[in-house]
Amino acid sequence: MRILITEEALQGGAGHWPSYIGDIAAGLRSLGDEVDVAVHRDATEKVLARVGGIPWFRRNCWVDTKSQGALGGIRHNLVFCKELASWLKQHDPYDWVCAFTMRLQHMLAFSFLARSPFIHKKTRFFLLFVQGFGRYNGYGSPTEFPNTLSTKLARFCFWLMTGSVRSGRVVLAAETKGMQDELQRFTGLPVQLAPHPVEFQLSREPSTIVPRLSTQPLTITCPGFARHEKGTDLFQEAIRILLARPDADRFRFILQWPEPFAMPDGTMLGPNPLLIADQRLEFLNQNLNSDEYAALLARTDLILLPYRRSSYHHRVSRVAIEAAGRGIPMIYTKGTWSEEVAELAGCGVDIADESAEEVANSILKGSDEVSDLAIRAGVGADRVRTYHSGATLRQLLKS
């Protein structure tokens, strides 16, 4: 197949985009597909090399202030549409044009392109939504859709796409069951459930990993920069609870916390000075490269993901996939998307409520059951790697 991936956010190398798009492109290329990746025209050489990209788009709607707000979003759509149409006119027809981080700033453009008689009839559009249009309404309740200008514009764009979706010219997709349900309720259109491809470089099969002996300190990590939405504050308080126990020396904790982050009340939260001085904690203050990240996971017994539901109820955690695919058991907040990964892996310990006490209790439960969890995680790792792969995505595109 000939596939074009469009991603204007591939510019300075920040965030997950280079790894995410790079893994997708590499996976499809390894299976024999011809893949072009159109990126921001100011993309760094490192980004271009990571994804095999070609500079093209002149705006990045994630950071460009001219692309924000209702009018900015419409302007961005028009610019994006013109630039993508120009690309398509200059290249041989593609089987698929893929957008893996769809936003409102792209929807009008793809609505027009899918209906354009100037785009080759064999070309189809795969539009994956990582952000929805619903508002979190509490654990166990479906999201609700506010009556805002943004949702009205989104509904209009989906209305324009209706014929193209029904005919198969456009495929709407989501990576989580929650987002799939939200989009189907919002649009009244079918939405395909898709994997989040990750290319694993493993030195050994996860099923061969031998759990650490219970007499050794257990290493519990929370990868990714500290944020309120990731529950870092809850983890820090849970650590204080656990270190007050007489058996505290059986734990080692690792957090990435390079700088303070904002709490909901506007205060800035940084690492507790008493914890910084504690030898049982390690604070990583830098962005990890791929080798450093792999090394961190290699010395991890339990991955902690105390994410808040309001942010992660429908949102993918790449860390969850990377951990589960390596046979590392997870401790995760119940009601977040990480629960889907735990179900696929066949193991995990959930955190019932968003409190430091519940985080601490779940860590204790996980540490007590770590040997059994590691065995089950090793068995389930292959299921995680198989589903969240370029091969599964390719099978979806071939169908």
N, C-alpha and C positions, 0 to 999 in steps of 0.2 A: 504494500500500500504506500501511497504518497501522502504524507501527513505534514501539515503546518501547525506548529504550536505558536500562539501569540501571547507574549508576556512583556508588557511595557515596564513592569516592576523590576525586571532584571536590568539593573542599572549599576548601583554601587556595591552590590554584594551583601547588603544587610538582610537580615531576616532569613526565612527558610526557603525563599524562592530558588536560589541556585541549586541547593540539594534536591528540592522537590522536582523542579523541571528537569534538572540534570539527570536524575534517576529515571524519570519517565522517558526522556529522549534516548538515554543509553539502553534502557530495557527494550524499547521498540526497535532501535537500530540493531541490537544483538539478535533480534528475531528476523531480521532481513528487510525491515521497512526503511524507506527513504524518508528521513525526518528533517525538516527545516525548522529552526527556532528563530522567530523574529523578536528582537529584544529592543530595549531603549537605545537610541543612537549614541548615547554617552556611556554605554556599558563599559566597565573596566575590562582589561585584557584577561584578568582572572575569571570574571563572569563568562566572557565569551568562550574561554577554553573549557570551563566546567560544563556548559550546556551545548557547546558547538553552535553558538548563536551568531546571528547576523544583525548588525545595528540597523534600526529602521524607525521605530516610533520616537517622536520628539516630545511626547508628554507622558508623565507618570502620574496617574490620577491619585496615587496613594500619598504623594508629597507635593504635587503642584497645586498651589493655592488657586490658580485660575480654573481648576477642574472641580472645585468644591461648591456646594450649594446647588440649588435647582438650576439656575442659569448656567453656572459653571459646568454642571453635569451634562446639560444639553450641548453646550459648546464642545465638551470633551468627546461626546458621542459623535458629533459631526466631524471633528478632526480625526478621530480614530477610524471612522467609517471611510473617509477619504483616503487615508494612508493605507488601510488594509485593502481597499478596492484597488489602489494603485499597485500594491504588491501582487495581488491575484492576477491583474492584467499582464504583469511582466513575467509570470512564471507559468509553466505547464499546469494543467488542472490537477488539483489535489483530490484525493478520496475523502479526506477529512480536514477541516479547519477546527482546531481544538483550542478552547479557552478554559483553563483549569482554575482560574480565580475570577469568576464572573462577578461584576459589580454593576450597579445601576448606570455607571458611566459608560458601559459597553452595550447595554441591552438594546437601546434604540438603533445603534449601528448594526448589530447582528440582525435585528428585525428587518432593516432595510436590505441588507446583503442577502439574507435568505430568500427574499421576495424578488431580488433583482434578476432580470432576464439575461444580464450580462455575465453572471457567474455560471460557470459550466454546470449543466444539469446533474452531472455525477457527483459533484462536490456536496458533502454533507457537513453539518456544523454540530460539534459536540461541546455543549455549554455546561460547565460544572460550577455549581453555586456553593461556595464555602460560607457565604453570609446569606441569611434569609431576610424576610421582611416582617417576621413576627416579633412580638415582645414577650419576654419571659413572664409567665403568669404563676409561678410557684411550682414546686416539685409535684409531679403527678398530674398537672393540669396542662392542656394544650396551649401553645402560644396563641396570642391574640394579635390581630392586625390593626394598628392605629390608623385612624383616618387622616393621614398626612399627605402632603404634596408628593412626597417620595413614593408612598405606597400607591397613590393614584397613578403616578407616572409608570411605576412598575407594572400595575395591572394593564395599563394601556399598551405597554410593550409586549406583554404576554398575549394580549388580545391580537396584536399584529402578528405574533408568531403562531397563532392557533393553527392555521392551515398548514404551515410548514412543519409543525410538530406532528399533526395528525398524519401527514403524508410521509413522515420519516426524514424529511430534509433536515430538520433540527431535532437533536436529542437533548433533552434536559436531564441533568444528572446531579446527584448528591452523594457524598461519601458516608453519611450517617443515616440510620433509619429515621431518626428524629427530624433531620433536615428534609429527607425524602417526603415524610408525612406532611411537614409544614408547607413545602412547595406544592404538593398535590392539592392540599386544601386551599392554598392561596390562588393557584392558577386554574384548577379544574382540569389539569392536563397530566398525562402520564410522566413520571419522573423515574429515571433509571438509577438503581443503586450501583455505585462504582467503587473500586478499591482506591487506596492511597498508596501508589507504588513506592516501594523502598528497595534499593539495591543493597543486599547484605554481602559484606566481605567477611566471611567467617574463616577462622583458622581451624575450626573443628565443628562438627555437627552439635547443635544444642543438646541433643538427646544424650551426648556423651559427657556433659558437664557433671562433675561430681559435687554434690552439695558440701559446703563447709561443715566441719564438725561443730557441734553445739558449744564445745568448750572454747572455740575461737571467737574473737569479736566479730559481730555481724556488721557489714558495711551497708548502710542505708543511704541512698542518694536521691536527690531531687534535682535532676538536670534541667537546664534552662534558666535564664536570668530571673531573679527574684521579682515577683509581682504580687499585688493583692489578689488579682483574679486567679492566680495559681495557688493561693492559700499559703504563701510563704510565711506569713505572720502566724498562721495556725501551727505550721510545722515548728517554728522557733519556740512557741510556747509549749508544744508537745515535747520538744527536746528537754526543756527545763523540767517538765514533769518527770520524764524518764530518768534524767540524770540525778534526780533526788532519791531514786530508789536504791536499795542496797546492792542490787545486781546491775547497776548502771555500766560497769566496766565491760559488759558483754556487747555494748553498742559502739559503733563508729558512725558518724554522720558527715555527709558531704553536701554542701549547698553552693550554687553559683550565685554570688551576691556582690557584684562589682560596685554598686552604688545604691543609695537609699531610693525607695519608691514611695509614691503618694498613696496614702490611705484615703478612704471615702471622706473623712472629715478635713482633708487637706494637709494633715501632718505628714512628715516624711519619716519613714521607718527604715532603719539600718540594722545591722547585726548587733545584738546585745554585747557590750564590751566584755562581760563576764564569760560569755560563750566563746568569744574570739580567743580568749586566753586559755580555754579548756582544750587539752590535747586530744580529747575524744571527738572534736569537731574540726572540720577542714572547710575553709571558705575559699572558693575559687573566684578570683577577681578578673578573669579574662574570658574572652570569647574563645572557645575551644575549637581547634581545627579537627579534621576528621580523625587523625591518628590519636590526638589527645582525648577526643570524645570516645573513641573505641576503647582506649585504655581505661577510661573511667568506668565504662560499662563492664569491662572485663573483671574489675575488682569489686563489683556490686553484687550483693546478695539479695537485696530487696529494693525495688524502685518505688518511691513514694510519689503519688500524684494527688495531692489534697485539693484539687481544683474546685473552684466555686461553681455551683450549678448555673447561676445566672449568666456566666460567661461560657461554660463548656457543656451545657445540656445538649447542644447539637454540633459542637465544634470538635474537630479532629485534634488529637494529640499525637504528633509524630513520635514523640518520646515513647508513648505506650506501644506503638507498633515496633519500634526499634528494640525495646526491651523484651517484649513478648516474643519477637522473632529470634532473639538470642537465648531464649529459655530462662529469662529472669522473671521471677514472680513479681506481681504488682500489688500495691496497696492503693486503692483509688476511691474517690468519692462516689457513693451510690447515686445513680441518677444522672451521671455524666456519660459522655460517649465512651470513655475508657471502659465502661462496663461491657460494651459490645466486644472490645478486644479481649477482655478477661473471659467472656463466654466462648469466644473463638479459640482461645488458648486452653480453655478447660480448667483454669485455676485463677486464684486471686483472692484478696481479702478486701471487702468493701468497708468504707467509712460511712457509718449510718447518718451522721449529722455533721454540719460544718462547725465544729468546735475543737479546741485544742485537746480536750479530754477524750473525745471520740477518736481523734487522730492518734493519740498516745495509746488508747486501748487497741486500736487496729494494728499498730506497730507491735505491741506485745503479742497479739494473737499471731501475727505473721512470723515473728521471731520464734515463737513456740512451735510453729508448724513448718518451719523453713525447709526441713529436709523433704517432707512430703510435697510441699509446694514446688520445690525445685525439680523433683522427679516429674511431677505432672506438667510443669512448665516446659521441661525439655521435650516431653512427648508432644505437647501441643504446639511447639514452636514451628514445626513444619507446616501446620495448617495456616498459621499466621503469615509465614513467608510466602506460601503458595497463593493465598488470596490477595495479599497486598503486594502484587508484583506486576511488572510490565506485561507478563504473559496473560494474566487475568484481564488486564485492561485491553490488550490486543484481541482477546477472545470476544470481549464485549463489542469492540469496534467491528469485528468481522461478522457479527450476528446480524 
